[in-house]
Amino acid sequence: MKIGILGGGTVGGYMGKGWTRAGHEVMYSSREPNSAKMQALAQETGATAQVGSVADTLAFSDMIAVAMAWDALPAVLKQAGKMPHKILIDATNRFGTPPPDSVGSAAQDIAHFTGAKVVKAFNTIGAEHYLNPVFAEQAASMFICGDDADAKTIVGQLAQELGFEVVDVGGLNQAVLLENLARLWVTLAMGAGYGREIAFKLLRR
Ligand SMILES: NC(=O)c1ccc[n+]([C@@H]2O[C@H](COP(=O)([O-])OP(=O)(O)OC[C@H]3O[C@@H](n4cnc5c(N)ncnc54)[C@H](OP(=O)(O)O)[C@@H]3O)[C@@H](O)[C@H]2O)c1
């Protein structure tokens, strides 16, 4: 699959490396695609990895993953325009104030701006764990939600390929729960002193 990653920072970089290892082709977007940093990221990711503008990345991709700072995102997505046929993974966490035209969670806002088949995922764990989500021999849970069943199946598959156990939480109206779960992860990791070597797991009897 050709996956366009909007943002080649921490989240984008680990997604790109993980999915390239799993056999997918990735393109990262950057405001400076030719920078030494982005070229080094492409090289570290693998021979098929590319870097381009947001427009290049959208044109390249079968599906999109959003891995950008929230402050920049509404403007970038509004400029990108509607993309009703695209599957879009929203891995962002919005810790600041919602935009004035917000319709709910960050994921619902992204769906509103783009019309894409949005699946909230990859936001409830430190991005470095995308490359190895196994903790004490147990696969971390990847909580996902979205309104399009086929899109969720594909995103779930991408999470499984990295080694996660997928937990489908329901429709996109549940994204607020995943966004709050991310707040809990950050609070545990940074504020409560547990550190970043932690993950959530749904246990079942
Ligand atoms: N870090 C984690 O462990 C983690 C885990 C889960 C979710 N998240 C969430 O995922 C999102 C990304 O986090 P991150 O840690 O990957 O952030 P980051 O390392 O700061 O990367 C952010 C990316 O956004 C791009 N960007 C920033 N301003 C932009 C603008 N005005 N126009 C276009 N691109 C812009 C930057 O690209 P250029 O500068 O190259 O243009 C950069 O690659 C955040 O919402 C975060 O809360 C983070």
The ligand as a Tripos MOL2 file, in Angstrom:
@<TRIPOS>MOLECULE
LIG
   48    52     1     0     0
SMALL
NO_CHARGES

@<TRIPOS>ATOM
      1 N1          5.3230   11.8570   20.0660 N.am      1 LIG1
      2 C1          4.5410   10.8410   20.4150 C.2       1 LIG1
      3 O1          4.9840    9.8580   21.0440 O.2       1 LIG1
      4 C2          3.0910   10.8810   20.0220 C.ar      1 LIG1
      5 C3          2.3390    9.7050   20.1210 C.ar      1 LIG1
      6 C4          1.0190    9.7000   19.6990 C.ar      1 LIG1
      7 C5          0.4490   10.8600   19.1770 C.ar      1 LIG1
      8 N2          1.1810   12.0140   19.1130 N.ar      1 LIG1
      9 C6          0.5730   13.1950   18.4890 C.3       1 LIG1
     10 O2          0.9060   13.1560   17.0940 O.3       1 LIG1
     11 C7          1.0880   14.4950   16.5650 C.3       1 LIG1
     12 C8          2.4960   14.6320   16.0080 C.3       1 LIG1
     13 O3          3.4040   14.4930   17.0850 O.3       1 LIG1
     14 P1          4.9960   14.3840   16.8700 P.3       1 LIG1
     15 O4          5.5420   14.0520   18.1940 O.co2     1 LIG1
     16 O5          5.2950   13.5100   15.7150 O.co2     1 LIG1
     17 O6          5.3340   15.8980   16.5070 O.3       1 LIG1
     18 P2          6.6890   16.4700   15.8600 P.3       1 LIG1
     19 O7          7.7990   15.4860   16.0730 O.co2     1 LIG1
     20 O8          6.8390   17.8460   16.3780 O.co2     1 LIG1
     21 O9          6.3590   16.5160   14.2880 O.3       1 LIG1
     22 C9          5.3850   17.3650   13.8270 C.3       1 LIG1
     23 C10         5.4290   17.4430   12.3070 C.3       1 LIG1
     24 O10         4.4840   18.4260   11.9230 O.3       1 LIG1
     25 C11         5.0140   19.1570   10.8240 C.3       1 LIG1
     26 N3          4.5310   20.5500   10.9110 N.ar      1 LIG1
     27 C12         4.6080   21.3810   11.9680 C.ar      1 LIG1
     28 N4          4.0660   22.5750   11.6500 N.ar      1 LIG1
     29 C13         3.6570   22.4900   10.3540 C.ar      1 LIG1
     30 C14         3.0360   23.3870    9.4500 C.ar      1 LIG1
     31 N5          2.7090   24.6340    9.8320 N.pl3     1 LIG1
     32 N6          2.7420   22.9590    8.1980 N.ar      1 LIG1
     33 C15         3.0730   21.7170    7.8040 C.ar      1 LIG1
     34 N7          3.6890   20.8120    8.6240 N.ar      1 LIG1
     35 C16         3.9660   21.1940    9.8740 C.ar      1 LIG1
     36 C17         6.5260   19.1190   10.9480 C.3       1 LIG1
     37 O11         7.0370   18.9680    9.6550 O.3       1 LIG1
     38 P3          8.1270   19.9480    8.9860 P.3       1 LIG1
     39 O12         8.6940   20.8110   10.0700 O.co2     1 LIG1
     40 O13         9.1430   19.0160    8.3790 O.co2     1 LIG1
     41 O14         7.3500   20.6820    7.9550 O.co2     1 LIG1
     42 C18         6.7810   17.8580   11.7800 C.3       1 LIG1
     43 O15         7.2160   16.8070   10.9560 O.3       1 LIG1
     44 C19         0.7710   15.4330   17.7380 C.3       1 LIG1
     45 O16        -0.5930   15.7800   17.6700 O.3       1 LIG1
     46 C20         1.0330   14.5640   18.9710 C.3       1 LIG1
     47 O17         0.2810   14.9850   20.0950 O.3       1 LIG1
     48 C21         2.4950   12.0480   19.5110 C.ar      1 LIG1
@<TRIPOS>BOND
     1     1     2 1
     2     2     3 2
     3     2     4 1
     4     4     5 ar
     5     4    48 ar
     6     5     6 ar
     7     6     7 ar
     8     7     8 ar
     9     8     9 1
    10     8    48 ar
    11     9    10 1
    12     9    46 1
    13    10    11 1
    14    11    12 1
    15    11    44 1
    16    12    13 1
    17    13    14 1
    18    14    15 2
    19    14    16 1
    20    14    17 1
    21    17    18 1
    22    18    19 2
    23    18    20 1
    24    18    21 1
    25    21    22 1
    26    22    23 1
    27    23    24 1
    28    23    42 1
    29    24    25 1
    30    25    26 1
    31    25    36 1
    32    26    27 ar
    33    26    35 ar
    34    27    28 ar
    35    28    29 ar
    36    29    30 ar
    37    29    35 ar
    38    30    31 1
    39    30    32 ar
    40    32    33 ar
    41    33    34 ar
    42    34    35 ar
    43    36    37 1
    44    36    42 1
    45    37    38 1
    46    38    39 2
    47    38    40 1
    48    38    41 1
    49    42    43 1
    50    44    45 1
    51    44    46 1
    52    46    47 1
@<TRIPOS>SUBSTRUCTURE
     1 LIG1         1 GROUP 0 **** ****
